[in-house]
Amino acid sequence: MPNYKYTAYFENEVLRKRPYFKKEWCKFVIENPIRIEVQGDNRVRFWARIAEFESRILRVVTLPDRTTIHNAFPDSNFKENED
């Protein structure tokens, strides 16, 4: 199992704005994605459905190492059928 880390932005901003978020959800998304994309800045986006979060899709963005979590938010625009 990877040793996950968190950026200061995640710890100070994301969790402050969304105090109901659980770090375990972010780990689950990275380990069980339904889609992965590499952004232009080499950060990596992961998406997964979180049952505990009313089965909503959560997007998690990591640094290029894929273990340092930088951002996370519900992605209401996600389309599972898109290629």
PyMOL Python script that loads the backbone (N, CA, C, O; Angstrom):
from pymol import cmd

cmd.read_pdbstr("""\
ATOM      1  N   MET A   1       0.845  -1.188   0.000  1.00  0.00           N
ATOM      2  CA  MET A   1       0.000   0.000   0.000  1.00  0.00           C
ATOM      3  C   MET A   1       0.885   1.245   0.000  1.00  0.00           C
ATOM      4  O   MET A   1       1.833   1.335   0.780  1.00  0.00           O
ATOM      5  N   PRO A   2       0.581   2.192  -0.864  1.00  0.00           N
ATOM      6  CA  PRO A   2       1.408   3.410  -0.940  1.00  0.00           C
ATOM      7  C   PRO A   2       1.355   4.226   0.351  1.00  0.00           C
ATOM      8  O   PRO A   2       0.398   4.154   1.122  1.00  0.00           O
ATOM      9  N   ASN A   3       2.399   4.988   0.552  1.00  0.00           N
ATOM     10  CA  ASN A   3       2.438   5.916   1.680  1.00  0.00           C
ATOM     11  C   ASN A   3       1.940   7.268   1.180  1.00  0.00           C
ATOM     12  O   ASN A   3       2.696   8.029   0.576  1.00  0.00           O
ATOM     13  N   TYR A   4       0.676   7.562   1.432  1.00  0.00           N
ATOM     14  CA  TYR A   4       0.088   8.799   0.927  1.00  0.00           C
ATOM     15  C   TYR A   4       0.539   9.998   1.733  1.00  0.00           C
ATOM     16  O   TYR A   4       0.716   9.935   2.949  1.00  0.00           O
ATOM     17  N   LYS A   5       0.721  11.106   1.002  1.00  0.00           N
ATOM     18  CA  LYS A   5       1.079  12.382   1.604  1.00  0.00           C
ATOM     19  C   LYS A   5       0.042  13.398   1.129  1.00  0.00           C
ATOM     20  O   LYS A   5      -0.754  13.115   0.233  1.00  0.00           O
ATOM     21  N   TYR A   6       0.059  14.564   1.731  1.00  0.00           N
ATOM     22  CA  TYR A   6      -0.913  15.600   1.404  1.00  0.00           C
ATOM     23  C   TYR A   6      -0.196  16.931   1.285  1.00  0.00           C
ATOM     24  O   TYR A   6       0.669  17.254   2.099  1.00  0.00           O
ATOM     25  N   THR A   7      -0.560  17.709   0.260  1.00  0.00           N
ATOM     26  CA  THR A   7       0.037  19.038   0.121  1.00  0.00           C
ATOM     27  C   THR A   7      -0.558  19.967   1.177  1.00  0.00           C
ATOM     28  O   THR A   7      -1.615  19.693   1.745  1.00  0.00           O
ATOM     29  N   ALA A   8       0.140  21.059   1.423  1.00  0.00           N
ATOM     30  CA  ALA A   8      -0.375  22.073   2.351  1.00  0.00           C
ATOM     31  C   ALA A   8      -1.714  22.602   1.838  1.00  0.00           C
ATOM     32  O   ALA A   8      -2.618  22.876   2.627  1.00  0.00           O
ATOM     33  N   TYR A   9      -1.840  22.745   0.526  1.00  0.00           N
ATOM     34  CA  TYR A   9      -3.105  23.205  -0.046  1.00  0.00           C
ATOM     35  C   TYR A   9      -4.241  22.265   0.351  1.00  0.00           C
ATOM     36  O   TYR A   9      -5.306  22.722   0.766  1.00  0.00           O
ATOM     37  N   PHE A  10      -4.024  20.966   0.229  1.00  0.00           N
ATOM     38  CA  PHE A  10      -5.064  20.006   0.594  1.00  0.00           C
ATOM     39  C   PHE A  10      -5.408  20.122   2.081  1.00  0.00           C
ATOM     40  O   PHE A  10      -6.577  20.220   2.454  1.00  0.00           O
ATOM     41  N   GLU A  11      -4.388  20.111   2.908  1.00  0.00           N
ATOM     42  CA  GLU A  11      -4.601  20.147   4.354  1.00  0.00           C
ATOM     43  C   GLU A  11      -5.269  21.451   4.815  1.00  0.00           C
ATOM     44  O   GLU A  11      -6.153  21.430   5.671  1.00  0.00           O
ATOM     45  N   ASN A  12      -4.842  22.582   4.243  1.00  0.00           N
ATOM     46  CA  ASN A  12      -5.300  23.882   4.727  1.00  0.00           C
ATOM     47  C   ASN A  12      -6.510  24.447   4.006  1.00  0.00           C
ATOM     48  O   ASN A  12      -7.274  25.212   4.594  1.00  0.00           O
ATOM     49  N   GLU A  13      -6.698  24.090   2.762  1.00  0.00           N
ATOM     50  CA  GLU A  13      -7.797  24.663   1.978  1.00  0.00           C
ATOM     51  C   GLU A  13      -8.912  23.658   1.707  1.00  0.00           C
ATOM     52  O   GLU A  13     -10.075  23.911   2.018  1.00  0.00           O
ATOM     53  N   VAL A  14      -8.548  22.523   1.127  1.00  0.00           N
ATOM     54  CA  VAL A  14      -9.570  21.545   0.739  1.00  0.00           C
ATOM     55  C   VAL A  14     -10.323  21.039   1.965  1.00  0.00           C
ATOM     56  O   VAL A  14     -11.554  21.037   1.977  1.00  0.00           O
ATOM     57  N   LEU A  15      -9.604  20.615   2.982  1.00  0.00           N
ATOM     58  CA  LEU A  15     -10.268  20.086   4.174  1.00  0.00           C
ATOM     59  C   LEU A  15     -10.998  21.185   4.953  1.00  0.00           C
ATOM     60  O   LEU A  15     -11.989  20.911   5.630  1.00  0.00           O
ATOM     61  N   ARG A  16     -10.522  22.396   4.859  1.00  0.00           N
ATOM     62  CA  ARG A  16     -11.216  23.514   5.521  1.00  0.00           C
ATOM     63  C   ARG A  16     -12.546  23.791   4.828  1.00  0.00           C
ATOM     64  O   ARG A  16     -13.565  24.000   5.485  1.00  0.00           O
ATOM     65  N   LYS A  17     -12.529  23.791   3.489  1.00  0.00           N
ATOM     66  CA  LYS A  17     -13.752  24.070   2.725  1.00  0.00           C
ATOM     67  C   LYS A  17     -14.734  22.909   2.760  1.00  0.00           C
ATOM     68  O   LYS A  17     -15.945  23.112   2.674  1.00  0.00           O
ATOM     69  N   ARG A  18     -14.213  21.693   2.887  1.00  0.00           N
ATOM     70  CA  ARG A  18     -15.054  20.491   2.865  1.00  0.00           C
ATOM     71  C   ARG A  18     -14.722  19.616   4.076  1.00  0.00           C
ATOM     72  O   ARG A  18     -14.157  18.534   3.914  1.00  0.00           O
ATOM     73  N   PRO A  19     -15.064  20.066   5.276  1.00  0.00           N
ATOM     74  CA  PRO A  19     -14.670  19.332   6.488  1.00  0.00           C
ATOM     75  C   PRO A  19     -15.286  17.937   6.588  1.00  0.00           C
ATOM     76  O   PRO A  19     -14.833  17.116   7.385  1.00  0.00           O
ATOM     77  N   TYR A  20     -16.306  17.666   5.793  1.00  0.00           N
ATOM     78  CA  TYR A  20     -16.942  16.343   5.788  1.00  0.00           C
ATOM     79  C   TYR A  20     -16.142  15.323   4.989  1.00  0.00           C
ATOM     80  O   TYR A  20     -16.414  14.126   5.077  1.00  0.00           O
ATOM     81  N   PHE A  21     -15.153  15.776   4.205  1.00  0.00           N
ATOM     82  CA  PHE A  21     -14.331  14.852   3.413  1.00  0.00           C
ATOM     83  C   PHE A  21     -13.516  13.956   4.327  1.00  0.00           C
ATOM     84  O   PHE A  21     -13.089  14.360   5.409  1.00  0.00           O
ATOM     85  N   LYS A  22     -13.311  12.736   3.869  1.00  0.00           N
ATOM     86  CA  LYS A  22     -12.468  11.795   4.592  1.00  0.00           C
ATOM     87  C   LYS A  22     -11.258  11.473   3.725  1.00  0.00           C
ATOM     88  O   LYS A  22     -11.395  11.210   2.530  1.00  0.00           O
ATOM     89  N   LYS A  23     -10.079  11.493   4.325  1.00  0.00           N
ATOM     90  CA  LYS A  23      -8.865  11.158   3.577  1.00  0.00           C
ATOM     91  C   LYS A  23      -8.959   9.748   3.008  1.00  0.00           C
ATOM     92  O   LYS A  23      -8.396   9.469   1.950  1.00  0.00           O
ATOM     93  N   GLU A  24      -9.667   8.855   3.701  1.00  0.00           N
ATOM     94  CA  GLU A  24      -9.838   7.475   3.222  1.00  0.00           C
ATOM     95  C   GLU A  24     -10.542   7.450   1.869  1.00  0.00           C
ATOM     96  O   GLU A  24     -10.260   6.591   1.033  1.00  0.00           O
ATOM     97  N   TRP A  25     -11.466   8.401   1.655  1.00  0.00           N
ATOM     98  CA  TRP A  25     -12.150   8.467   0.364  1.00  0.00           C
ATOM     99  C   TRP A  25     -11.140   8.758  -0.744  1.00  0.00           C
ATOM    100  O   TRP A  25     -11.207   8.163  -1.819  1.00  0.00           O
ATOM    101  N   CYS A  26     -10.214   9.662  -0.485  1.00  0.00           N
ATOM    102  CA  CYS A  26      -9.212  10.019  -1.495  1.00  0.00           C
ATOM    103  C   CYS A  26      -8.335   8.814  -1.820  1.00  0.00           C
ATOM    104  O   CYS A  26      -8.038   8.547  -2.985  1.00  0.00           O
ATOM    105  N   LYS A  27      -7.930   8.101  -0.798  1.00  0.00           N
ATOM    106  CA  LYS A  27      -7.116   6.903  -1.009  1.00  0.00           C
ATOM    107  C   LYS A  27      -7.893   5.875  -1.821  1.00  0.00           C
ATOM    108  O   LYS A  27      -7.338   5.255  -2.728  1.00  0.00           O
ATOM    109  N   PHE A  28      -9.171   5.690  -1.505  1.00  0.00           N
ATOM    110  CA  PHE A  28     -10.009   4.745  -2.243  1.00  0.00           C
ATOM    111  C   PHE A  28     -10.070   5.117  -3.719  1.00  0.00           C
ATOM    112  O   PHE A  28      -9.954   4.248  -4.583  1.00  0.00           O
ATOM    113  N   VAL A  29     -10.251   6.395  -4.011  1.00  0.00           N
ATOM    114  CA  VAL A  29     -10.346   6.853  -5.403  1.00  0.00           C
ATOM    115  C   VAL A  29      -9.063   6.521  -6.161  1.00  0.00           C
ATOM    116  O   VAL A  29      -9.122   6.028  -7.288  1.00  0.00           O
ATOM    117  N   ILE A  30      -7.910   6.784  -5.559  1.00  0.00           N
ATOM    118  CA  ILE A  30      -6.631   6.514  -6.221  1.00  0.00           C
ATOM    119  C   ILE A  30      -6.437   5.013  -6.445  1.00  0.00           C
ATOM    120  O   ILE A  30      -5.883   4.603  -7.465  1.00  0.00           O
ATOM    121  N   GLU A  31      -6.881   4.214  -5.516  1.00  0.00           N
ATOM    122  CA  GLU A  31      -6.680   2.771  -5.610  1.00  0.00           C
ATOM    123  C   GLU A  31      -7.756   2.048  -6.414  1.00  0.00           C
ATOM    124  O   GLU A  31      -7.561   0.897  -6.806  1.00  0.00           O
ATOM    125  N   ASN A  32      -8.896   2.709  -6.667  1.00  0.00           N
ATOM    126  CA  ASN A  32     -10.020   2.076  -7.369  1.00  0.00           C
ATOM    127  C   ASN A  32     -10.651   3.018  -8.388  1.00  0.00           C
ATOM    128  O   ASN A  32     -11.869   3.198  -8.388  1.00  0.00           O
ATOM    129  N   PRO A  33      -9.845   3.616  -9.250  1.00  0.00           N
ATOM    130  CA  PRO A  33     -10.405   4.616 -10.161  1.00  0.00           C
ATOM    131  C   PRO A  33     -11.266   3.998 -11.262  1.00  0.00           C
ATOM    132  O   PRO A  33     -11.037   2.871 -11.703  1.00  0.00           O
ATOM    133  N   ILE A  34     -12.264   4.774 -11.690  1.00  0.00           N
ATOM    134  CA  ILE A  34     -13.008   4.381 -12.886  1.00  0.00           C
ATOM    135  C   ILE A  34     -12.442   5.122 -14.098  1.00  0.00           C
ATOM    136  O   ILE A  34     -12.735   4.774 -15.242  1.00  0.00           O
ATOM    137  N   ARG A  35     -11.627   6.149 -13.834  1.00  0.00           N
ATOM    138  CA  ARG A  35     -10.901   6.845 -14.908  1.00  0.00           C
ATOM    139  C   ARG A  35      -9.691   7.531 -14.303  1.00  0.00           C
ATOM    140  O   ARG A  35      -9.713   7.969 -13.153  1.00  0.00           O
ATOM    141  N   ILE A  36      -8.622   7.617 -15.107  1.00  0.00           N
ATOM    142  CA  ILE A  36      -7.396   8.330 -14.730  1.00  0.00           C
ATOM    143  C   ILE A  36      -6.997   9.191 -15.923  1.00  0.00           C
ATOM    144  O   ILE A  36      -7.051   8.733 -17.064  1.00  0.00           O
ATOM    145  N   GLU A  37      -6.601  10.419 -15.669  1.00  0.00           N
ATOM    146  CA  GLU A  37      -6.085  11.307 -16.720  1.00  0.00           C
ATOM    147  C   GLU A  37      -4.876  12.052 -16.172  1.00  0.00           C
ATOM    148  O   GLU A  37      -4.843  12.426 -15.000  1.00  0.00           O
ATOM    149  N   VAL A  38      -3.882  12.263 -17.034  1.00  0.00           N
ATOM    150  CA  VAL A  38      -2.728  13.082 -16.674  1.00  0.00           C
ATOM    151  C   VAL A  38      -2.979  14.480 -17.230  1.00  0.00           C
ATOM    152  O   VAL A  38      -3.249  14.644 -18.419  1.00  0.00           O
ATOM    153  N   GLN A  39      -2.887  15.483 -16.361  1.00  0.00           N
ATOM    154  CA  GLN A  39      -3.078  16.870 -16.772  1.00  0.00           C
ATOM    155  C   GLN A  39      -1.837  17.377 -17.492  1.00  0.00           C
ATOM    156  O   GLN A  39      -0.802  16.711 -17.497  1.00  0.00           O
ATOM    157  N   GLY A  40      -1.939  18.548 -18.095  1.00  0.00           N
ATOM    158  CA  GLY A  40      -0.822  19.166 -18.791  1.00  0.00           C
ATOM    159  C   GLY A  40       0.371  19.455 -17.893  1.00  0.00           C
ATOM    160  O   GLY A  40       1.508  19.481 -18.365  1.00  0.00           O
ATOM    161  N   ASP A  41       0.126  19.672 -16.598  1.00  0.00           N
ATOM    162  CA  ASP A  41       1.214  19.941 -15.648  1.00  0.00           C
ATOM    163  C   ASP A  41       1.713  18.655 -14.978  1.00  0.00           C
ATOM    164  O   ASP A  41       2.440  18.708 -13.986  1.00  0.00           O
ATOM    165  N   ASN A  42       1.318  17.502 -15.530  1.00  0.00           N
ATOM    166  CA  ASN A  42       1.684  16.165 -15.051  1.00  0.00           C
ATOM    167  C   ASN A  42       1.026  15.762 -13.740  1.00  0.00           C
ATOM    168  O   ASN A  42       1.306  14.682 -13.221  1.00  0.00           O
ATOM    169  N   ARG A  43       0.163  16.604 -13.197  1.00  0.00           N
ATOM    170  CA  ARG A  43      -0.643  16.137 -12.073  1.00  0.00           C
ATOM    171  C   ARG A  43      -1.618  15.109 -12.613  1.00  0.00           C
ATOM    172  O   ARG A  43      -1.926  15.106 -13.805  1.00  0.00           O
ATOM    173  N   VAL A  44      -2.100  14.242 -11.749  1.00  0.00           N
ATOM    174  CA  VAL A  44      -2.931  13.125 -12.200  1.00  0.00           C
ATOM    175  C   VAL A  44      -4.310  13.218 -11.557  1.00  0.00           C
ATOM    176  O   VAL A  44      -4.445  13.408 -10.349  1.00  0.00           O
ATOM    177  N   ARG A  45      -5.331  13.079 -12.404  1.00  0.00           N
ATOM    178  CA  ARG A  45      -6.723  13.094 -11.942  1.00  0.00           C
ATOM    179  C   ARG A  45      -7.233  11.661 -11.857  1.00  0.00           C
ATOM    180  O   ARG A  45      -7.015  10.850 -12.757  1.00  0.00           O
ATOM    181  N   PHE A  46      -7.913  11.371 -10.763  1.00  0.00           N
ATOM    182  CA  PHE A  46      -8.542  10.066 -10.552  1.00  0.00           C
ATOM    183  C   PHE A  46     -10.013  10.300 -10.220  1.00  0.00           C
ATOM    184  O   PHE A  46     -10.349  11.252  -9.516  1.00  0.00           O
ATOM    185  N   TRP A  47     -10.880   9.442 -10.721  1.00  0.00           N
ATOM    186  CA  TRP A  47     -12.304   9.521 -10.393  1.00  0.00           C
ATOM    187  C   TRP A  47     -12.784   8.177  -9.878  1.00  0.00           C
ATOM    188  O   TRP A  47     -12.347   7.129 -10.354  1.00  0.00           O
ATOM    189  N   ALA A  48     -13.685   8.208  -8.903  1.00  0.00           N
ATOM    190  CA  ALA A  48     -14.355   6.998  -8.431  1.00  0.00           C
ATOM    191  C   ALA A  48     -15.648   7.401  -7.734  1.00  0.00           C
ATOM    192  O   ALA A  48     -15.821   8.535  -7.289  1.00  0.00           O
ATOM    193  N   ARG A  49     -16.539   6.436  -7.660  1.00  0.00           N
ATOM    194  CA  ARG A  49     -17.814   6.642  -6.963  1.00  0.00           C
ATOM    195  C   ARG A  49     -17.624   6.259  -5.497  1.00  0.00           C
ATOM    196  O   ARG A  49     -17.091   5.193  -5.189  1.00  0.00           O
ATOM    197  N   ILE A  50     -18.064   7.134  -4.601  1.00  0.00           N
ATOM    198  CA  ILE A  50     -17.926   6.912  -3.171  1.00  0.00           C
ATOM    199  C   ILE A  50     -19.303   6.592  -2.585  1.00  0.00           C
ATOM    200  O   ILE A  50     -20.167   7.466  -2.508  1.00  0.00           O
ATOM    201  N   ALA A  51     -19.500   5.358  -2.180  1.00  0.00           N
ATOM    202  CA  ALA A  51     -20.793   4.919  -1.647  1.00  0.00           C
ATOM    203  C   ALA A  51     -21.194   5.742  -0.420  1.00  0.00           C
ATOM    204  O   ALA A  51     -22.348   6.151  -0.292  1.00  0.00           O
ATOM    205  N   GLU A  52     -20.236   5.982   0.482  1.00  0.00           N
ATOM    206  CA  GLU A  52     -20.527   6.735   1.706  1.00  0.00           C
ATOM    207  C   GLU A  52     -20.875   8.193   1.430  1.00  0.00           C
ATOM    208  O   GLU A  52     -21.403   8.884   2.302  1.00  0.00           O
ATOM    209  N   PHE A  53     -20.581   8.660   0.224  1.00  0.00           N
ATOM    210  CA  PHE A  53     -20.801  10.053  -0.166  1.00  0.00           C
ATOM    211  C   PHE A  53     -21.987  10.099  -1.128  1.00  0.00           C
ATOM    212  O   PHE A  53     -21.945  10.762  -2.164  1.00  0.00           O
ATOM    213  N   GLU A  54     -23.055   9.371  -0.753  1.00  0.00           N
ATOM    214  CA  GLU A  54     -24.286   9.309  -1.545  1.00  0.00           C
ATOM    215  C   GLU A  54     -24.015   8.833  -2.972  1.00  0.00           C
ATOM    216  O   GLU A  54     -24.682   9.261  -3.913  1.00  0.00           O
ATOM    217  N   SER A  55     -23.037   7.950  -3.122  1.00  0.00           N
ATOM    218  CA  SER A  55     -22.631   7.385  -4.414  1.00  0.00           C
ATOM    219  C   SER A  55     -22.228   8.454  -5.431  1.00  0.00           C
ATOM    220  O   SER A  55     -22.334   8.245  -6.640  1.00  0.00           O
ATOM    221  N   ARG A  56     -21.771   9.588  -4.933  1.00  0.00           N
ATOM    222  CA  ARG A  56     -21.314  10.652  -5.835  1.00  0.00           C
ATOM    223  C   ARG A  56     -19.910  10.347  -6.343  1.00  0.00           C
ATOM    224  O   ARG A  56     -19.160   9.586  -5.731  1.00  0.00           O
ATOM    225  N   ILE A  57     -19.575  10.958  -7.471  1.00  0.00           N
ATOM    226  CA  ILE A  57     -18.238  10.824  -8.050  1.00  0.00           C
ATOM    227  C   ILE A  57     -17.318  11.827  -7.369  1.00  0.00           C
ATOM    228  O   ILE A  57     -17.636  13.011  -7.262  1.00  0.00           O
ATOM    229  N   LEU A  58     -16.184  11.336  -6.915  1.00  0.00           N
ATOM    230  CA  LEU A  58     -15.168  12.190  -6.312  1.00  0.00           C
ATOM    231  C   LEU A  58     -13.965  12.235  -7.251  1.00  0.00           C
ATOM    232  O   LEU A  58     -13.484  11.199  -7.710  1.00  0.00           O
ATOM    233  N   ARG A  59     -13.489  13.442  -7.527  1.00  0.00           N
ATOM    234  CA  ARG A  59     -12.252  13.599  -8.302  1.00  0.00           C
ATOM    235  C   ARG A  59     -11.137  13.926  -7.326  1.00  0.00           C
ATOM    236  O   ARG A  59     -11.275  14.806  -6.477  1.00  0.00           O
ATOM    237  N   VAL A  60     -10.036  13.210  -7.457  1.00  0.00           N
ATOM    238  CA  VAL A  60      -8.853  13.448  -6.633  1.00  0.00           C
ATOM    239  C   VAL A  60      -7.701  13.781  -7.575  1.00  0.00           C
ATOM    240  O   VAL A  60      -7.482  13.092  -8.571  1.00  0.00           O
ATOM    241  N   VAL A  61      -6.976  14.831  -7.254  1.00  0.00           N
ATOM    242  CA  VAL A  61      -5.825  15.248  -8.063  1.00  0.00           C
ATOM    243  C   VAL A  61      -4.572  15.060  -7.219  1.00  0.00           C
ATOM    244  O   VAL A  61      -4.484  15.544  -6.090  1.00  0.00           O
ATOM    245  N   THR A  62      -3.606  14.349  -7.789  1.00  0.00           N
ATOM    246  CA  THR A  62      -2.332  14.138  -7.104  1.00  0.00           C
ATOM    247  C   THR A  62      -1.206  14.842  -7.854  1.00  0.00           C
ATOM    248  O   THR A  62      -1.355  15.242  -9.009  1.00  0.00           O
ATOM    249  N   LEU A  63      -0.099  14.978  -7.176  1.00  0.00           N
ATOM    250  CA  LEU A  63       1.118  15.429  -7.848  1.00  0.00           C
ATOM    251  C   LEU A  63       1.576  14.286  -8.756  1.00  0.00           C
ATOM    252  O   LEU A  63       1.029  13.187  -8.667  1.00  0.00           O
ATOM    253  N   PRO A  64       2.559  14.514  -9.622  1.00  0.00           N
ATOM    254  CA  PRO A  64       2.972  13.465 -10.568  1.00  0.00           C
ATOM    255  C   PRO A  64       3.357  12.133  -9.919  1.00  0.00           C
ATOM    256  O   PRO A  64       3.321  11.100 -10.587  1.00  0.00           O
ATOM    257  N   ASP A  65       3.722  12.133  -8.643  1.00  0.00           N
ATOM    258  CA  ASP A  65       4.112  10.880  -7.983  1.00  0.00           C
ATOM    259  C   ASP A  65       2.930   9.947  -7.710  1.00  0.00           C
ATOM    260  O   ASP A  65       3.119   8.791  -7.332  1.00  0.00           O
ATOM    261  N   ARG A  66       1.717  10.454  -7.904  1.00  0.00           N
ATOM    262  CA  ARG A  66       0.472   9.702  -7.723  1.00  0.00           C
ATOM    263  C   ARG A  66       0.195   9.289  -6.285  1.00  0.00           C
ATOM    264  O   ARG A  66      -0.715   8.498  -6.040  1.00  0.00           O
ATOM    265  N   THR A  67       0.947   9.799  -5.344  1.00  0.00           N
ATOM    266  CA  THR A  67       0.703   9.488  -3.931  1.00  0.00           C
ATOM    267  C   THR A  67       0.566  10.738  -3.068  1.00  0.00           C
ATOM    268  O   THR A  67       0.157  10.640  -1.911  1.00  0.00           O
ATOM    269  N   THR A  68       0.900  11.912  -3.605  1.00  0.00           N
ATOM    270  CA  THR A  68       0.731  13.148  -2.857  1.00  0.00           C
ATOM    271  C   THR A  68      -0.569  13.794  -3.311  1.00  0.00           C
ATOM    272  O   THR A  68      -0.685  14.268  -4.441  1.00  0.00           O
ATOM    273  N   ILE A  69      -1.543  13.804  -2.407  1.00  0.00           N
ATOM    274  CA  ILE A  69      -2.878  14.293  -2.743  1.00  0.00           C
ATOM    275  C   ILE A  69      -2.906  15.808  -2.608  1.00  0.00           C
ATOM    276  O   ILE A  69      -2.549  16.366  -1.571  1.00  0.00           O
ATOM    277  N   HIS A  70      -3.345  16.469  -3.702  1.00  0.00           N
ATOM    278  CA  HIS A  70      -3.332  17.925  -3.772  1.00  0.00           C
ATOM    279  C   HIS A  70      -4.739  18.531  -3.710  1.00  0.00           C
ATOM    280  O   HIS A  70      -4.933  19.590  -3.112  1.00  0.00           O
ATOM    281  N   ASN A  71      -5.712  17.865  -4.324  1.00  0.00           N
ATOM    282  CA  ASN A  71      -7.056  18.423  -4.376  1.00  0.00           C
ATOM    283  C   ASN A  71      -8.063  17.287  -4.442  1.00  0.00           C
ATOM    284  O   ASN A  71      -7.738  16.177  -4.864  1.00  0.00           O
ATOM    285  N   ALA A  72      -9.288  17.576  -4.021  1.00  0.00           N
ATOM    286  CA  ALA A  72     -10.366  16.598  -4.114  1.00  0.00           C
ATOM    287  C   ALA A  72     -11.686  17.352  -4.052  1.00  0.00           C
ATOM    288  O   ALA A  72     -11.842  18.303  -3.285  1.00  0.00           O
ATOM    289  N   PHE A  73     -12.623  16.913  -4.868  1.00  0.00           N
ATOM    290  CA  PHE A  73     -13.933  17.561  -4.866  1.00  0.00           C
ATOM    291  C   PHE A  73     -14.943  16.680  -5.576  1.00  0.00           C
ATOM    292  O   PHE A  73     -14.574  15.843  -6.400  1.00  0.00           O
ATOM    293  N   PRO A  74     -16.228  16.867  -5.257  1.00  0.00           N
ATOM    294  CA  PRO A  74     -17.268  16.135  -5.986  1.00  0.00           C
ATOM    295  C   PRO A  74     -17.293  16.647  -7.421  1.00  0.00           C
ATOM    296  O   PRO A  74     -17.238  17.855  -7.652  1.00  0.00           O
ATOM    297  N   ASP A  75     -17.375  15.744  -8.373  1.00  0.00           N
ATOM    298  CA  ASP A  75     -17.356  16.131  -9.786  1.00  0.00           C
ATOM    299  C   ASP A  75     -18.726  15.863 -10.396  1.00  0.00           C
ATOM    300  O   ASP A  75     -18.985  14.779 -10.918  1.00  0.00           O
ATOM    301  N   SER A  76     -19.588  16.851 -10.324  1.00  0.00           N
ATOM    302  CA  SER A  76     -20.956  16.685 -10.828  1.00  0.00           C
ATOM    303  C   SER A  76     -21.018  16.665 -12.353  1.00  0.00           C
ATOM    304  O   SER A  76     -22.048  16.297 -12.918  1.00  0.00           O
ATOM    305  N   ASN A  77     -19.939  17.053 -13.027  1.00  0.00           N
ATOM    306  CA  ASN A  77     -19.918  17.052 -14.494  1.00  0.00           C
ATOM    307  C   ASN A  77     -19.346  15.771 -15.088  1.00  0.00           C
ATOM    308  O   ASN A  77     -19.297  15.629 -16.310  1.00  0.00           O
ATOM    309  N   PHE A  78     -18.915  14.843 -14.251  1.00  0.00           N
ATOM    310  CA  PHE A  78     -18.282  13.620 -14.743  1.00  0.00           C
ATOM    311  C   PHE A  78     -19.280  12.767 -15.514  1.00  0.00           C
ATOM    312  O   PHE A  78     -20.407  12.547 -15.069  1.00  0.00           O
ATOM    313  N   LYS A  79     -18.847  12.292 -16.679  1.00  0.00           N
ATOM    314  CA  LYS A  79     -19.657  11.397 -17.512  1.00  0.00           C
ATOM    315  C   LYS A  79     -18.895  10.077 -17.629  1.00  0.00           C
ATOM    316  O   LYS A  79     -17.816  10.033 -18.218  1.00  0.00           O
ATOM    317  N   GLU A  80     -19.452   9.006 -17.070  1.00  0.00           N
ATOM    318  CA  GLU A  80     -18.762   7.721 -17.072  1.00  0.00           C
ATOM    319  C   GLU A  80     -18.564   7.150 -18.461  1.00  0.00           C
ATOM    320  O   GLU A  80     -17.638   6.367 -18.670  1.00  0.00           O
ATOM    321  N   ASN A  81     -19.398   7.514 -19.411  1.00  0.00           N
ATOM    322  CA  ASN A  81     -19.341   6.916 -20.744  1.00  0.00           C
ATOM    323  C   ASN A  81     -18.386   7.622 -21.694  1.00  0.00           C
ATOM    324  O   ASN A  81     -18.177   7.151 -22.812  1.00  0.00           O
ATOM    325  N   GLU A  82     -17.804   8.740 -21.278  1.00  0.00           N
ATOM    326  CA  GLU A  82     -16.903   9.482 -22.165  1.00  0.00           C
ATOM    327  C   GLU A  82     -15.585   8.735 -22.337  1.00  0.00           C
ATOM    328  O   GLU A  82     -15.095   8.089 -21.411  1.00  0.00           O
ATOM    329  N   ASP A  83     -15.024   8.834 -23.527  1.00  0.00           N
ATOM    330  CA  ASP A  83     -13.701   8.253 -23.802  1.00  0.00           C
ATOM    331  C   ASP A  83     -12.644   9.308 -23.770  1.00  0.00           C
ATOM    332  O   ASP A  83     -11.468   9.010 -23.979  1.00  0.00           O
TER     333      ASP A  83
END
""", "prot")
cmd.dss("prot")
cmd.show_as("cartoon", "prot")
cmd.util.cbc("prot")
cmd.orient("prot")
